[in-house]
Amino acid sequence: MMKLYYAPGTCALASHIALEEAGADYEAVRLDFANKNQKAADYLAINPKVRVPSLVTDQGVLSETPALLLFITQNYPTAQLAPLDDNFALAQA
Ligand SMILES: N[C@@H](CCC(=O)N[C@@H](CS)C(=O)NCC(=O)O)C(=O)O
């Protein structure tokens, strides 16, 4: 199962919404920035950029929001999160 690492009030919300809208099977892992969870060694092993979001997949870790959104969109086409039959329209989205 995929794991989304996020922190409240951050740009990870976009990926979180996309996973929910897609009906994806995933676990959301909340990081507490006030307690510097993003700097913990176990998280740095997932994302050395010290940032959220991170999406752990069977194929590896994605850690840039546009990449996560494209990956989710392409992997759940029936959710129709963005147009997949028009590359320009997809880029605009
Ligand atoms: N280029 C990254 C930016 C990620 C980013 O800047 N995340 C912020 C939250 S929006 C973060 O994790 N900051 C860490 C911190 O404040 O310590 C993306 O598009 O996902």
The ligand as an SDF file (V2000), in Angstrom:
LIG
                    3D

 20 19  0  0  0  0  0  0  0  0999 V2000
    8.9070   21.4770   -4.4880 N   0  0  0  0  0  0  0  0  0  0  0  0
    8.1740   20.7790   -3.4240 C   0  0  0  0  0  0  0  0  0  0  0  0
    8.0190   21.7430   -2.2750 C   0  0  0  0  0  0  0  0  0  0  0  0
    7.7480   21.0020   -0.9990 C   0  0  0  0  0  0  0  0  0  0  0  0
    7.7510   21.9620    0.1760 C   0  0  0  0  0  0  0  0  0  0  0  0
    8.3120   23.0810    0.1360 O   0  0  0  0  0  0  0  0  0  0  0  0
    7.1290   21.5160    1.2650 N   0  0  0  0  0  0  0  0  0  0  0  0
    7.0620   22.3310    2.4650 C   0  0  0  0  0  0  0  0  0  0  0  0
    5.6210   22.4360    2.9550 C   0  0  0  0  0  0  0  0  0  0  0  0
    4.5800   23.2350    1.7400 S   0  0  0  0  0  0  0  0  0  0  0  0
    7.8620   21.6620    3.5620 C   0  0  0  0  0  0  0  0  0  0  0  0
    7.8330   20.4500    3.6850 O   0  0  0  0  0  0  0  0  0  0  0  0
    8.6000   22.4240    4.3630 N   0  0  0  0  0  0  0  0  0  0  0  0
    9.4040   21.8610    5.4090 C   0  0  0  0  0  0  0  0  0  0  0  0
    9.5380   22.7590    6.5820 C   0  0  0  0  0  0  0  0  0  0  0  0
    8.8290   23.7820    6.6490 O   0  0  0  0  0  0  0  0  0  0  0  0
   10.3290   22.4150    7.4680 O   0  0  0  0  0  0  0  0  0  0  0  0
    6.8360   20.2850   -3.9470 C   0  0  0  0  0  0  0  0  0  0  0  0
    6.3660   20.8170   -4.9560 O   0  0  0  0  0  0  0  0  0  0  0  0
    6.2720   19.3490   -3.3810 O   0  0  0  0  0  0  0  0  0  0  0  0
  1  2  1  0
  2  3  1  0
  2 18  1  0
  3  4  1  0
  4  5  1  0
  5  6  2  0
  5  7  1  0
  7  8  1  0
  8  9  1  0
  8 11  1  0
  9 10  1  0
 11 12  2  0
 11 13  1  0
 13 14  1  0
 14 15  1  0
 15 16  2  0
 15 17  1  0
 18 19  2  0
 18 20  1  0
M  END
$$$$
